[in-house]
Amino acid sequence: MNIFLKMIRVFKDSKFKISENFSLHFINIETYSSDLINLIKSEIVKVWDGDLSEYELSLVKNQIKRFFKEKTENQNYGFVAEFICHLYLRYIGFQQYSVLKNLEEIKAPKKGFDGLYEKDGIVWLIESKSASPNRKTFVTHKNKVAEAYRDLKDKLEKNTSDENKNNPWENAKSHFLYTQKKDDSIFKHINRLSISYEKQDIMKIDDFNVIPCSTIYLDKDYCEINNVELEKSLKSLLNRYKAKNMSVLCINKKDIKCFINFIYE
């Protein structure tokens, strides 16, 4: 990443440590500042296609345009929400070992975890959930964080159930090898987990580092996160949750128009 960009506070974010192992990140995005657009320009190819990508920006934009045309409005909201999560995690120093695009088929939903990251030698698993402004029921970050956590828990623990037929670690291996030139201790770790999954060994979310992400689109009702209220609400939720380490990412976003404008400019 451009060092100059890291000197600028691109995101309007707040961070809270609620215990030794649990932390919160709150972000507010009403419009895209020039600094945020510059960050997107410098990172979108890598988020989409990996750090080793030789794609040009125009090619990635064209692929994302095709993706949007094949998807529903709600799926497009979900895509932009996940992209912003990846962008932010990279910005605060996480190493991405996955790509945003689906390696199997661009038109299909991605299998496995939404993201695989590493920071300071710790491997993190990401799950992103979002609520579009056309939702028919009231949705809170607490709802979406809970949904993301349940999804991660199910993917990790239901290896003995017919409900979870896809091994998410196989997908993680594919993404890792796509983004890295050489074998690595992290890949060996992922491979061992894949073997354990296939053997139906007992796996618990308690042993993993997870980042449940929640994005709520507010459109004309846009407002910034009330840090005090949301921290209090999430504390009551996270007290019931297990994980080795957990970072929760919550984003209030107005809409996806700024992203669409960037892709089509």
N, C-alpha and C positions, 0 to 999 in steps of 0.2 A: 504494500500500500504506500502511496505517496506520503512521505514524512510530514509534509506541510499540512495535509489533511488531518493528520493525527494531532496537530497542534491546535486545530480549530475544534470547537465544540459543535460538531455537525448535528448531533441529536439533542433534543431537549429531554434529557433523561434524569431520573433520580434513582439512587441505589440504596438499598437497606439490607443490613445483615441482621437477621432475626434469631440466628443461633450460630453455633460453630460451623454447622454444615448446610444451613439453609439461607438463601439470600433472595432478594426481590429486585427487579429492574422495571421501572415504569417509564414509558415513552409516550410523548404527545406529538402527533404529526397532523397539522392542519393543512399546510401547503409545503411544497418542496422549495427550500432555499437554494440559492446558487451553489452553496457548499455541499448540500445533500445531492444535488444533481451531479456535481463533479465527482462525488464519491461513487455514485451509481455508475457513472461512465467508466471509472477506473476499476470497478469491481464486478460488474454484471457478467462479463464474459467468464470470469473465474467462478462466480457463484453458479452459473448455468452449466459450464462445461469443464470446470476444474482448473487448478493453478497451472497445469501443463498445457492448457488449450492454446492452439495457434489460430483460433477463430478470430475474425475481425468483428468489431462491434456491429456493423451492418448485418452480418450473417446471423448473429444471435438475435438481433431485433426481428429479422424475418422469420426465424424459427418460432419466436414467441408470438408473433402475429398469427402464424398458422395455428399455434396452440390455442390462442384466444378464440379463433373462429370455430374451433371444434367443440368448445366448452360452453356450459351454461353460464349465466351471469354469476350465480353463486360460486361456481368453480373458479371463475376468474378472480373473484374477491379473495377466495382462499389462496390462489396462486400468489397474488400480490402480497398478502399477509405473510406467507411463508418466505417470500423473497426478502421482505424487510427484516424478518427475524434473522435470516442468514447474513444479510448485510451488516446488521448490528453486531452479531456475534463475531464476525470477522474484524469489525472495527475496534472491538474491545480486546482483541488479541487472541481469539480462538483460531486454531488451525482446522480448516475444513477438510474432511476426508470423505466427502460425498459430493454429489452434484445435484442441482435442482431439477435438471431434466431427467426423464425416465430413460434409463439405459436400455430397457427392453423395447419400448415403443412410445414415442413422444405423445401419441394420442391417448395412451392408457394411463390410469392412475398409477402412481409409484407404489411399489410394494415395499414392505419393511418399514424401517424408521424414516422419519422425515429428514433426519440429519445425523451424521456421525462426526464428532469434533474431538479435538484434544487441546488441552491447555495445562502447562506445567506437569506434563506426564500423566494427566488424568484423562480418561476417555469419557466423553459425554454423549448421551442419546437425546435426540430432539423430537418433539411432537408439537405440531402447530395446529391450532383450532381457531376458527374465526366466525364472526356473526355479521352478516351483511345488513345494510340499513333497511332492506325490505322484509326483514324477519317479522313474523306474525306474533311472536311472543316476546316478553321482556327477557333479555339476556344480560348477564353480568360477567365480569372477568372471573369471578369465583366459579360460575357455571362452566366456563370454557376451560379454566385451569383444571377443574375436576375431570372434565371430559378428556383432556389431553393426558392427564395422569392415568386415568383408567385405561386408555388406549395403550400407553406404554406398558402398564402392568399386564394387560392381556397378552400383548405381543411377547413379553418376556416369560410369563408364567404358564401360558396355556399350551405348552409344547406336548402335553400328554392328552390334549383334548382334540376332538375332531373339528371343533370350532376354529382352530388355528392351524390350517394345513400348510401355510407358507412359512418356511424357516426365514425369519428376518435377518439372521446372521449371514445367510448365503447372499442375500441382497447387499448387505454391508460389505462383504468380501469383494463383490463385483465393483462396488463404488470405490473402495479403497484402492484396488488394483488399477482402476481407471484414472485415479488422481495421483498415483505415486509411481516412480520409476523403478524402485527396488523393493525387495522384501524388507520387512521391518518387524520389530517386536510387537507393534500394535496389530499388524496383520496376523501374526502368530496367535496373539491373544484372541482376536476375532474368530480365527479358524478353530481354536479350542472350544470356544463358546458354541460355534455351529455344530461341532461334533457332539457336544453335551446335549444340545437341543435335539439332535437327531436320535440320540440314545434315550431321550425322554428323562434325562436327569432332572431332579428338582431344581428349579431356578426361581429366585425370589428377587423382586425389585429392590429389596433391602441391600443387595450387594452391588447395585449399579448407581451411576451418577446420571441424573436426568434433568432435562430442561423442558418443562411444560410451557407452551407459549399460547397466549390468548390475544387476539386482535378483535376489537369491536369497532365497526364502521358506524359513524353517527350522522353523516350527511349534514342536513341543515340544523340538526340538534347538537352539532359538535361542541364539546367542552373538554377541558383538560381533566386528567385524573385527579381525584381528591386523594392525595397521598395518605393522609391520616386514616380516612375511612377504608380505603382499599387495603392498606397494611393490616388494619385491625381485622377486616373480613378474611383475608388470606391466612392470617395467623391461626384463626379458629379452624380453618380447613386443614392447614398443613400440620397442625398438632396431631391429626389423625393419620397422617401419611408416613410411609416408610421409604427410605432411600439412603444410600451411602452418603451422597451429597445431592442437593437439589437447588437449582437456580430457576426462579419463576420469572418469565418475561411477559409483561402486560403492555399492550399498545392501544391507545385511543387514536383512531385515524378518521379523517373526515370522509374520504372516498378513494377511488382508484383513478380519478381523472388525471392527476398529475403524472402517474406512472404511464397511463395510456398515451398521454401527450408526448412523453419522453420516447416511448417505443415508436410512435408514428411520425416524429419530427424528422 
